[in-house]
Amino acid sequence: MQRDWARAIALLVFTLLLLARSAGGQTFQFLPEVDAYYEIKPDIRFDFQAKQTMEAGDLKQAEIGPSLDFFLKPLLRLKNVTAFDLDETKSRPLQLSVGFRYVPSPDKPTTWRMQLVATPRLPLAAGILFTDRNRTDLDWSRGQFTWHYRNRVKLERAIGIGSYHPVPYLSAEAFYQSQHSKLSTTALYAGCLLPVHKHFELDPYYEHENITGKHPNQQLNRFGTVLNFYF
């Protein structure tokens, strides 16, 4: 177990170095991400994330940092809906998270960020899982403070292909920025969780983003892939 965790951290660091090297002149909008999750106790989990990101149309060089997740006890109905999901915490009706992120940028000051997240989950009919992630980012950059609120709702359902169970999903997100005092961005996602190993899955997705916080408005289309490790 410790060896697997060390390999995951090594892969995270390697990915971050690739992101930092390539993002400065990158125009093709492909967003890689690696997330590792380690269960400390049944109701507490440690996360570590490294990714390249775009926020309201602005390319960020990378985003890296840890989080702690806290969970309520699992629900039987949620267990039934998420039986084939590698992320066992999806059987919990509420997840609370606190995290810190280092966010460098190719042409702007570095941002230090605190993330506060509340994520309730509900089982729906036909084996569909509904997730409502509420995330607040508190950002500091050269003495300036801004905050962002992001609300992302998601519908997902496992399907059976023989003994294999991918999880396709649809999602929508709204992004409020304090500097614009309005919802500056909306985004639509379509993707699929693809289990590869009992500790590892891929999450390729397509994103369409509509940015109204800039003039003129922008519409962006991009692809991304998330590598998830669970220990």
Protein Blocks (a to p, Z undefined) as FASTA:
>chain_A
ZZmmmmmmmmmmmmmmmmmmmmmmpcbdcdddddddddfbfkbccddddddddeehiacf
bdcdddddddddddfklmmmmmmpmblmlmpfbdcdddddddddfkbccddddddddddd
dddehhiacddddddddddeehiacddddddddddddddehjaccdddddddddddfklo
pafbdcddddddddfbfkbccdddddddddfkbccddddddddddddddZZ
